[in-house]
Amino acid sequence: MKKLLREPFVHFLLLGALLFLADALIAKRDARAPGKIVVTQGQIENLAAVHERTWRRSPTPEEMKGLIDSHVREEVLYREGVALGLDRDDQLIRRRVRQKMDLLVEEAQSLGEPSEPDLQAYLDTHRTRFAIEPRLSFRQVYLDPRREGRDLGREIPRLLAELKRAGDSDAAARAGDATQLEHQFEAAQMSDISRAFGTEFTSALATLSRGQWQGPVRSTYGIHFVLIRERIESQAPALAEVREAVRREWTRDRAVARSEEFYRRLLERYSVTIEHPKVAQVR
């Protein structure tokens, strides 16, 4: 059988059979009333607009006729391809059709604008999602540990003593090494602090007491001395503070729920059988 399948004559016969089948299917469609293709004014305007965006000018009458002829040719070949079932096993086509169906479902399931009670109820249910994260006000002074000839064993206690004498004043900013980092931070969110200094620095801040210079505290840049001025704990926000974020999340969640509900109703029209592969027996 394997030798037979390799014969060119067999390949010729199979190809001929496929062509005969395709011709029969097309002839069967031709026996019915011809399909109707309508090129609307909107489609013509869209073709012209695409041409204008591409070529920076309006199409000539000849070019417009060519665009319309190409559109009709595409429609005819697409319909015949679908009639022959050429779209059934094409993953790219299936994915594109699914995406279009998802868009149609989203448009059909228009939610409108939520009311104030809707938003308040959503916020009450998802408090942690919209909680205002902890914030911190502090000063920092930088010490570069990579500076040539630096004796950190002497520099660290000397600088810490100098900062304690300066206290919570602008004079402390003149101590330490020059850096492009801000010296003073007001009500900075912990996530922003982590992005600026690294997670090790942020974790260390949680252990420091308020009102005095402490350190050294390590960051992604080097060594810092820190004075905590104020801690603002995490807060549950009022609706007025996070209305736009709540509205956005409410809309997204409702759209997902509506889409899933619509899909479930469609699924009820089908009987789904899943043929699981047999697991080979290990001897």
N, C-alpha and C positions, 0 to 999 in steps of 0.2 A: 504493500500500500504506500509506504514512504517513497519508494522508487517511482511509483505511478504519479504521485503528487508532484514530483520534481519535473515531470515531462512538460515541455513547452506547449504541446498540443492540448493537454488537460487545462493549462492556464488559459489558453485561447477559448476553450469551450466554456469555462467558468465566466470569463469576461463577457462572452457573447450572451450567456444566460442572464447576467446582470443587466446588460443593455436592453435585452428583450423585455425584462421585467419592468425597467424604467419606462420604456416606450409604451408598454401596455398600460401602466398607471397613468401616464400623460394622456394617452388616447382615451382612457376612461373618463378623465376629467374633461377632455375636449368634447365628449359626447353630451355633457351637461351644458346648461346655459353658461356663457362666458362670464367670468368674474367682472366685477365693476370696479374700476379704479378712478377716483376723483382727485384731481390735483386742485386743492382749494387755493383761494387767493392768499390766505394766510401762509400756506406752504410756499407759494411762489415768492412772497415777500421775505420769508425766512431764507430761501435759497439766495435771493439777491443780497440780503444783509450779510450772509456768510461770505459771499464773493467780495463784497465791499470791504469787510474787515480784513480779508486775506490780501486783496490787491490794491486797497486804498482808492478804489474808484467803483462806480456803478458798472454792471455788466452791459455790454452792447446787446442789441436785439438778437444777434446770432449766438452770442454767449448765453443769453437767457434761454434761448431755445435748446441749446446743448445741455444746460443745467436741468431743464424740465425733462428732456429725453432721458438723461441719466437717472433722474429720480424715478421715472416710470419703469425704466429697465430694472433698476434695483428692486422696485416693488414687485414686478412680475417674477423675477428670479427668486426673490425671497418667498413669495407665496407658493411657487412651484416646489421650492426646496422644503418648505414646511409640509406640503402635501405628500412629498416623498418620504417624509420622516427624517430628513437629514439633520434636524435640530435635536433629535431625541437623545443622542449619546454625546453631544458636544458640551463639555463642562463649562466652557466659556459662555456659550449661548444660554445655558441653564442659569448660570450665575447672573448674567445681565437681566434675564427675564425676572428672576427672583428680586433683584434690586429694584426693577421697575414696579413690581407688585408691591414691594414694601413702601415705595413712594406713594403709590396709589392708595394704599391703606392709610398712610399718614394723612393724606389730603382728605380722604373720605371720613376719617375719624377726627375731624377738627374739634378741638376742645373748647375753643373760646377762651375768654379771660376768667381766671378764678376770682371768686368773691373774697372779701376780707375774712369772713368766717372760714372759708376753705383754706386760705393761707395760714390763719392762726392755728387751725386744727393740724395742719401739716407741720408747722413749726413745733407745736406741742409734742407731736409724735416723734420728731427727729431733733430734739434739743441738742444732742451731742454733735450732730453734723454741722450745726451752725454756731456752736459755742465760740465765743471770742477767746482766743488762746491767751495764756499768761503773757504778761509784758513786763519789761524791766527797764528801769532808768539807772544808768551807771556811768562812771568814768573809768578810763583805762589808760595805762602808760606802758609803752612797749620797750622791751630790752632785747636786742639782737644777740642771740647766743653764738652766732657764727662770726662775730666781729673779731678780727685778728688781734691776738695778744690779750684777749679779755679773760679775766680771772673771775668766773661766776661765783666762786666761793666767797669772794670779798665784795663783788659788785651787788649781789642780790640783797644782803643785809643793809649795805650802805644806802641803796636806792629806796628800800622799804622804809628806813628810818627817816630819810628826807621827805618822803611822801606823807608820812604820818605827821611830820611837823607842818607841812603845807595844808593838810586837811582837805576839806571839800571846797577848794578854791581854784581859780584859774591858774594860779602859780604852779600847781602840780603838772599842768600841761607842758611846762618847759623842762620837766625832768625826763629822763629816759632818752631813747634814741628816736630820731626822726622817722616818721612813717606816714603813709598816705591814709591810714585808717583814722576814722574820727576819734577824737579824744573823749567826746561826751555823747551819750545816747539817751534819748528821752522816750519812754514808753515804747521801747522797741519790742516787737513780737519775737518770741523765742525761735520761731522758724527762721526769721530774718537774721537773728544773731548766729544761728547755726550755719547759715549759708555764708556769712561773712567770716566767721572765726573757726568753724568746725564743731563737730558734736562733742569732742572732748572738752573744749572750752565751755560750751553751754552746760554740759553736765556738771562741771566744776562750779559754775555760778550758783547752782541750786544749793550747794553746801556752804556758801559764804554768808556771813552775817552782815547786817546793814550798818552803815555809818562809819566804817573805818577801812583804811587801805589794807589789802591782804594779797598774798601771793607767795611765790610765783604761780601763775596759772598758765598752762601750756595751750597753744592754739596751733593751727596749721602754719603760722608765720614764725612762731618762736615763743618767747616768754612775756607775760603781761602781769601787771599789778592792777588790781581792780578795787574800786570803791562802789558798793551797792548803795544807791540813793533811795530807790523805791521799788517795791514789788507790787504788781497788780495781778491778782489771781484770775483764773479763768472765770468767765461770766456767761450766764445764759442771756442772750440778747433779747431785746424787745423787737417786735415785728418791724417797727419803723426803721430799725438799724440795719436789717438784713432783708427787707422786702423783696428787692430785685433778685437776690440769690434764692430766696424761698420760692418766688414765682417761677424761676427758671427750673429748679429741681422738681417742683410740683408738676409742671408741664411735661418734663421729661419722663417722670415716673408714670403719669397718667397715660402718656402716649405709648409707653412700653406695655402697660397693662392692657390698654385697648387693642393694641396690635396682637398681643398674645391671645386675647379673648377671640378676636376675629379669626386667627389661625386655628384655634381649637374648634370653632364652628365649621371651618372648611374641612378640617381633618375628619369630622364626623361623617363626611360624604364618602370616605374611602375606607376600604378594608386593607390594613397593612400587614403583610407577612414578611417576616425577617428570617431569612435562611442563614443560620449561623454555620460557619465551616466546622466540619467534623474534626475533633482533636485526634491526632494520630495516636494509636495505642503504642506505648513503650513496652517492648518485650524484655 
